[in-house]
């Protein structure tokens, strides 16, 4: 996971797998930025299980409660985007096709 700041927006790029083992790390990073504008970039994610989805959903909710905003980037093609579409989470998580599009949607 890499963390970058784009003009006041924290971007967390998740690589590899988001699962039972790695979801707590993502939650800890997102918790540190609650109340801020955060972008979770999943374009380099190879796999996401139900624990990963739960982490994204829960942290998006906690971010809203704290007055922040969390958005997600997932490539328009690929297994992660398909998972978000099948589960109906593209709207709920504010999924965008690329980082530039997500940053422009402030």
C-alpha positions in Angstrom: 0.0 0.0 0.0 1.4 3.4 -0.9 0.1 6.8 0.3 0.3 10.0 -1.7 -1.2 13.4 -1.3 -2.8 15.1 -4.4 -3.6 18.7 -3.5 -5.1 17.9 -0.1 -6.6 14.5 -1.1 -5.0 11.5 0.5 -4.6 8.6 -2.1 -4.1 5.1 -0.9 -3.0 2.8 -3.7 -3.6 -0.9 -2.7 -1.6 -3.5 -4.5 -1.9 -7.3 -4.5 -4.7 -8.7 -2.5 -7.3 -7.2 -0.2 -8.4 -10.0 2.1 -8.7 -11.1 5.7 -4.9 -10.6 6.2 -4.6 -7.2 4.6 -7.9 -5.5 5.2 -7.0 -4.5 8.8 -4.0 -2.6 7.4 -6.2 -0.7 5.0 -8.7 0.1 7.8 -5.9 1.5 10.0 -4.6 3.7 7.2 -8.1 5.0 6.4 -8.9 5.5 10.1 -5.9 7.8 10.3 -7.6 10.0 7.7 -11.2 10.0 8.8 -12.8 13.3 8.2 -10.5 14.0 5.2 -11.0 13.5 1.5 -9.6 10.1 0.8 -9.2 8.2 -2.5 -8.6 4.4 -2.4 -7.0 3.3 -5.7 -7.7 -0.3 -6.5 -6.3 -0.3 -10.0 -3.4 -2.6 -9.1 -5.5 -4.9 -6.9 -5.4 -8.5 -8.0 -8.0 -10.0 -5.6 -10.6 -8.8 -3.1 -12.7 -11.0 -0.9 -15.6 -10.3 1.4 -13.3 -9.0 4.2 -11.9 -6.4 1.7 -15.4 -5.3 0.7 -16.5 -5.1 4.3 -13.4 -2.9 5.0 -14.2 -0.5 2.1 -17.9 -0.3 3.0 -17.3 0.3 6.7 -14.6 2.9 6.2 -16.7 4.8 3.7 -19.5 5.0 6.2 -17.1 6.0 9.0 -15.6 8.7 6.8 -19.0 10.2 6.1 -19.9 10.2 9.8 -16.6 12.0 10.5 -17.4 14.6 7.8 -15.0 13.3 5.2 -15.4 11.6 1.9 -14.0 8.4 0.6 -14.0 7.5 -3.1 -12.7 4.5 -4.9 -10.8 4.0 -8.2 -11.2 0.7 -10.0 -10.2 0.2 -13.7 -13.3 0.0 -15.9 -12.3 -3.5 -16.9 -11.1 -6.3 -14.6 -12.2 -8.5 -11.8 -12.2 -5.9 -9.0 -14.5 -3.6 -11.0 -16.7 -6.5 -11.9 -16.9 -7.5 -8.1 -18.0 -3.9 -7.2 -20.6 -3.9 -10.0 -22.0 -7.3 -9.1 -22.3 -6.4 -5.4 -23.9 -3.0 -6.3 -21.2 -1.0 -4.6 -20.1 1.2 -7.5 -22.5 4.0 -6.5 -22.3 3.4 -2.8 -18.5 3.7 -2.8 -18.3 6.4 -5.5 -16.2 4.3 -7.9 -14.4 6.1 -10.7 -12.4 4.7 -13.6 -9.1 6.5 -12.9 -7.5 8.8 -10.4 -7.8 12.0 -12.5 -11.6 11.4 -12.9 -11.9 10.8 -9.1 -9.9 14.0 -8.3 -12.0 16.0 -10.7 -15.2 14.9 -9.0 -14.5 16.7 -5.8 
